[in-house]
Amino acid sequence: GEIYRVRPDVVKAIAPEDLDIVLQRMEPLAAGDRFDLIVATNVLLYYDVFEQSLALANVAAMLRPDGMFLSNQAVEPLGGIPMESVGHVDIPMEDRPASTDVSQATGDRFFAYRRR
């Protein structure tokens, strides 16, 4: 997978939003106000498949076409939700490669989805 680096000034400009991703979305968002990237970590694992689908539909509504959604929980985009899985990447928590031995793994797996 590709690795994306974000400049520190961009990171400092990020303003997080606190939403119930299953029940809420920021709207109305004009096409120019939609997001390039939405990240949800340690969120979707608490929901069943139906609630994950609602969350993914809300994310899709807030992303621009070709915008990306990253999560450390795999979800299956159901029909009618304009999102497609584009793979995953393993992120080590240390400055060394992630171990292939699951019992020794120190990191997280992030799943990437693209808004069609």
N, C-alpha and C positions, 0 to 999 in steps of 0.2 A: 504494500500500500504506500501511498504518498504521505509524506510528513509535511505538515504546514506549520510555518513559524509565524508568529504574530508579534509585530513590533511592540515594545513596551508602552509607547504613547497610545497605541490603539487599545491595548489591554486596560490602561488607566481610564480610557474614555467609555468603557463598557458600563452600562447601567443595568443591573439585574432587575427582573420583574418577578414578583411573587404572584403566581396564578395557580389555581387548581386546574391543572392541564387537562383533566377529564371533563370538567364542567365549564371552563372559561377559555376565552381567547380574546386577544386585544382586537377590537373592531369598532367601527369600520376602519380598515387599513387601506389607504389608496395604494395603487400598484407601486408607487415610488417609496412608500413607507414600509413595505414588507421587508422581512429580514433575510439576510444572506445565510445566517447560521443560527440555529437554536440548539442548545445543549441541555440535556436532562440526564443527570446522573443520580443513581440510587433513588429513583422515583417510580419507574414503570414496573419494577419487580413486585410492588405491593398490589398491583391490579391484575384482574383476570383478563382473558383475551378480549372480551367485549369492551371493558373499560380501556384497555390498551388501544383498541381500535378507535374509540372516541377521542382519546388523547392524540393519536396519530392524525386523525381528521382535523383536529384543532390546530395542530402544528402545521399541517399542509396549508390551512387557510391563512396562516401568518407568514409563510415563506414565499419569496419570489420564485418564479420558475427557475429551476436549476439550483435553488437554495438547498442547503444541507441541514440535516438533523443528525446529531450525534447522541448516542445513548449507550450506557453500559448494560443495557437489557435488550436482547433481541426481540423484535416484534414482527409479526407477519402482516404486511400491508394487505388488507382485504379489498375485494373489488369495489370500485367507486372511490377509493381513496387514492389521490394522484401522487403516491409515493412509491419509490422502488428501492429495494436494497441494493447497495453497491459494495457490500463486503464489510470486513472488519479489520481492525488493527490491534495488536497487543502492545500495550504501553507498560514498560517496566517501571517500577517504583524507585529503582536505583539506577545508577549510571553504568549498568552492565546489562547485557542481553537477557531477556526473560528466559527462564529455564524451560526446557521441554518437558521436564518431570513435573506433573501437575502438583504433586505434594510439595515441591520446592518453588512453585510459582510465586513471584512477588510483583504483582502488577494488576492490570485491569484490561479487559477486552472491550473495545469500543466498536459499536456497530454504526455504520453510516447509511443514511437514506437520502435520496435525492428527490426533490419535488419535480414532478413532470410538468 
